[in-house]
């Protein structure tokens, strides 16, 4: 899957293969970009409502978080069985709910800090995605390391909610940035592999192309959002 050979027999022509591969990757980045636009728009639109509702109904954020969690699990596990239109709808519903959740960052950080963090994330993400797309290295061995690192990051973050240790907070921030930088490279290469394999084996199945596009967009969207949040923590101190 990770080392492509030109002499391997293919069920489709090389021209058709290239077209399908390009189609998958273009969908991944297009839907990811539209997902980020949806999140940004939802965050801005929800800001006045969150400002008035959150103090009176703090449990509302838990409801939103639960909805997000169900959607992301549903997309991840069922995207290859769902119709493309349903999978895409679920993805944008998740992006919208995530935007509502993220509107709270406007209470904690200045607009200048948020803009700087977003711009830095966009540039860094672009560079890392190019690295993942062009690398010839087998990154499959990264999977276990990144998974365990992510679990450790979550445990440390939860623990520091109670400890409130500033030194540990800085460590978590820097480690989080490194983990999601590595995940961006890994996920880009993994999506490229999935796209190429699907292009070789499906013979032009548009539904498969769309489904992989949704899964790939979700993975890179999550990498971008989390990288942005950790960079935001680095650039701005919470009020």
C-alpha positions as CSV (number, residue, x, y, z in Angstrom):
1,X,0.0,0.0,0.0
2,X,2.8,2.4,0.7
3,X,5.3,1.4,-2.1
4,X,3.7,1.8,-5.5
5,X,5.1,-0.1,-8.4
6,X,4.3,0.8,-12.0
7,X,4.5,-2.8,-13.2
8,X,1.6,-4.0,-11.0
9,X,-1.4,-4.9,-13.2
10,X,-4.3,-2.5,-12.8
11,X,-8.0,-3.0,-13.6
12,X,-8.1,0.6,-15.0
13,X,-5.9,2.5,-17.4
14,X,-3.2,4.7,-16.0
15,X,-5.1,7.8,-17.2
16,X,-8.3,6.7,-15.4
17,X,-6.2,5.8,-12.4
18,X,-4.7,9.3,-12.3
19,X,-8.1,10.9,-12.7
20,X,-9.6,8.9,-9.8
21,X,-6.7,9.6,-7.6
22,X,-6.9,13.3,-8.3
23,X,-10.6,13.3,-7.8
24,X,-10.3,11.7,-4.3
25,X,-7.6,14.1,-3.1
26,X,-9.4,17.2,-4.5
27,X,-12.6,16.1,-2.6
28,X,-10.6,15.7,0.6
29,X,-9.1,19.2,0.5
30,X,-12.3,20.8,-0.8
31,X,-14.5,19.4,1.9
32,X,-12.0,20.0,4.6
33,X,-11.8,23.7,3.5
34,X,-15.6,24.0,3.4
35,X,-15.8,22.3,6.8
36,X,-13.4,24.9,8.2
37,X,-15.5,27.7,6.6
38,X,-18.6,26.2,8.2
39,X,-16.9,26.0,11.6
40,X,-15.8,29.6,11.3
41,X,-19.2,30.9,10.3
42,X,-20.9,28.9,13.0
43,X,-18.5,30.2,15.7
44,X,-19.1,33.8,14.7
45,X,-22.9,33.4,14.3
46,X,-23.2,31.6,17.7
47,X,-21.1,34.1,19.6
48,X,-24.0,36.3,20.8
49,X,-26.2,33.4,21.7
50,X,-23.4,31.6,23.6
51,X,-22.7,34.8,25.5
52,X,-26.2,35.0,26.8
53,X,-27.1,31.3,27.1
54,X,-23.9,29.8,28.5
55,X,-24.0,31.5,31.9
56,X,-27.6,30.3,32.5
57,X,-27.3,26.9,30.9
58,X,-23.7,25.6,31.3
59,X,-24.9,22.1,30.6
60,X,-25.7,23.1,27.0
61,X,-22.0,22.7,26.1
62,X,-22.1,19.1,27.3
63,X,-25.1,18.4,25.1
64,X,-23.2,20.0,22.1
65,X,-20.1,18.0,23.0
66,X,-22.1,14.8,23.2
67,X,-23.6,15.5,19.7
68,X,-20.1,16.1,18.3
69,X,-18.8,12.9,19.8
70,X,-21.7,10.8,18.3
71,X,-21.3,12.4,14.9
72,X,-17.5,11.9,14.7
73,X,-17.8,8.3,15.8
74,X,-20.6,7.7,13.4
75,X,-18.7,9.2,10.4
76,X,-15.5,7.3,11.3
77,X,-17.2,3.9,11.7
78,X,-20.0,4.0,9.1
79,X,-18.7,6.3,6.4
80,X,-17.8,3.4,4.0
81,X,-21.4,2.0,4.4
82,X,-23.4,5.2,4.4
83,X,-24.5,6.9,1.2
84,X,-22.0,9.7,0.2
85,X,-24.7,12.3,0.7
86,X,-25.5,11.2,4.2
87,X,-21.8,11.0,5.1
88,X,-21.2,14.5,3.7
89,X,-24.2,15.9,5.6
90,X,-22.9,14.3,8.9
91,X,-19.5,15.9,8.3
92,X,-20.9,19.4,7.8
93,X,-23.2,18.9,10.8
94,X,-20.1,18.0,12.9
95,X,-18.3,21.1,11.6
96,X,-21.2,23.3,12.5
97,X,-21.5,22.0,16.0
98,X,-17.8,22.3,16.5
99,X,-18.0,25.9,15.4
100,X,-20.7,26.5,18.1
101,X,-18.4,24.9,20.7
102,X,-15.3,26.9,19.5
103,X,-17.1,30.2,19.8
104,X,-16.1,30.3,23.4
105,X,-12.5,31.0,22.4
106,X,-13.5,34.6,21.6
107,X,-14.1,35.0,25.4
108,X,-10.6,33.7,26.2
109,X,-8.4,35.2,23.5
110,X,-8.2,38.5,21.6
111,X,-9.2,38.6,18.0
112,X,-5.6,39.4,17.0
113,X,-4.3,36.4,18.8
114,X,-6.9,34.1,17.2
115,X,-6.2,35.5,13.7
116,X,-2.4,35.1,14.2
117,X,-2.8,31.5,15.5
118,X,-5.1,30.6,12.6
119,X,-2.8,32.0,10.0
120,X,0.2,30.3,11.5
121,X,-1.7,27.0,11.6
122,X,-2.8,27.3,8.0
123,X,0.8,27.9,6.8
124,X,2.2,25.1,9.0
125,X,-0.6,22.7,8.0
126,X,0.1,23.4,4.3
127,X,3.8,22.6,4.7
128,X,3.1,19.4,6.7
129,X,0.5,18.2,4.3
130,X,2.9,18.6,1.3
131,X,5.5,16.6,3.3
132,X,3.0,13.8,3.9
133,X,1.8,13.9,0.3
134,X,5.3,13.7,-1.2
135,X,7.2,11.5,1.2
136,X,8.2,8.0,0.0
137,X,8.7,6.8,3.5
138,X,6.6,4.1,5.1
139,X,4.8,5.8,7.9
140,X,2.6,2.9,9.0
141,X,4.9,2.4,12.1
142,X,3.9,5.8,13.3
143,X,0.3,4.6,14.0
144,X,0.9,3.0,17.3
145,X,3.3,5.7,18.6
146,X,0.9,8.5,17.7
147,X,-2.1,6.7,19.2
148,X,-0.4,6.1,22.5
149,X,1.0,9.7,22.5
150,X,-2.5,11.0,21.9
151,X,-3.9,9.0,24.8
152,X,-1.1,10.3,27.0
153,X,-1.9,13.8,26.0
154,X,-5.6,13.4,26.8
155,X,-4.8,11.9,30.2
156,X,-2.3,14.7,31.1
157,X,-4.8,17.4,29.9
158,X,-7.6,16.0,32.1
159,X,-5.2,15.6,35.1
160,X,-4.0,19.2,34.7
161,X,-7.6,20.4,34.9
162,X,-7.4,19.5,38.6
163,X,-3.7,20.2,39.2
164,X,-3.7,23.6,37.4
165,X,0.1,23.3,37.0
166,X,1.5,26.0,34.7
167,X,4.6,24.1,33.9
168,X,2.7,21.0,32.9
169,X,0.3,23.2,30.9
170,X,3.3,24.5,28.8
171,X,4.5,20.9,28.3
172,X,1.1,19.8,27.2
173,X,0.9,22.7,24.8
174,X,4.3,21.9,23.1
175,X,3.7,18.2,23.0
176,X,0.2,18.7,21.6
177,X,1.6,20.8,18.8
178,X,4.2,18.2,18.0
179,X,1.7,15.3,18.0
180,X,-0.7,17.0,15.7
181,X,2.1,18.1,13.4
182,X,3.0,14.4,13.1
183,X,-0.6,13.4,12.7
184,X,-1.0,15.8,9.8
185,X,1.9,14.2,7.9
186,X,0.7,10.7,8.8
187,X,-2.9,11.2,7.9
188,X,-2.0,12.9,4.6
189,X,0.1,9.9,3.6
190,X,-2.6,7.5,4.8
191,X,-5.3,9.2,2.8
192,X,-3.0,9.3,-0.3
193,X,-2.5,5.5,0.1
194,X,-6.3,4.9,0.5
195,X,-7.0,7.0,-2.5
196,X,-4.5,5.2,-4.7
197,X,-5.6,1.8,-3.5
198,X,-9.3,2.6,-4.1
199,X,-8.4,4.0,-7.6
200,X,-6.7,0.8,-8.5
201,X,-9.3,-1.6,-7.1
202,X,-12.7,-0.1,-7.7
203,X,-12.5,0.6,-11.4
204,X,-14.2,4.0,-11.1
205,X,-16.7,3.7,-8.3
206,X,-17.8,7.3,-7.6
207,X,-19.4,6.3,-4.3
208,X,-16.1,4.9,-2.9
209,X,-14.3,8.1,-4.1
210,X,-16.8,10.2,-2.2
211,X,-16.7,8.1,1.0
212,X,-12.9,8.2,1.1
213,X,-13.1,11.9,0.5
214,X,-15.3,12.4,3.5
215,X,-13.1,10.2,5.8
216,X,-10.0,12.0,4.6
217,X,-11.6,15.4,5.1
218,X,-12.6,14.5,8.6
219,X,-9.1,13.3,9.6
220,X,-7.4,16.4,8.2
221,X,-10.1,18.7,9.6
222,X,-9.5,17.3,13.1
223,X,-5.7,17.6,12.7
224,X,-6.1,21.3,11.7
225,X,-8.5,22.2,14.5
226,X,-6.5,20.6,17.2
227,X,-3.2,22.0,15.9
228,X,-4.9,25.5,15.8
229,X,-6.1,25.2,19.4
230,X,-2.7,24.2,20.7
231,X,-1.0,27.0,18.8
232,X,-3.6,29.4,20.1
233,X,-2.7,28.3,23.7
234,X,0.9,29.0,22.9
235,X,0.3,32.5,21.4
236,X,-2.2,33.8,23.9
237,X,-2.6,33.5,27.7
238,X,-6.1,32.9,28.8
239,X,-7.8,35.8,30.6
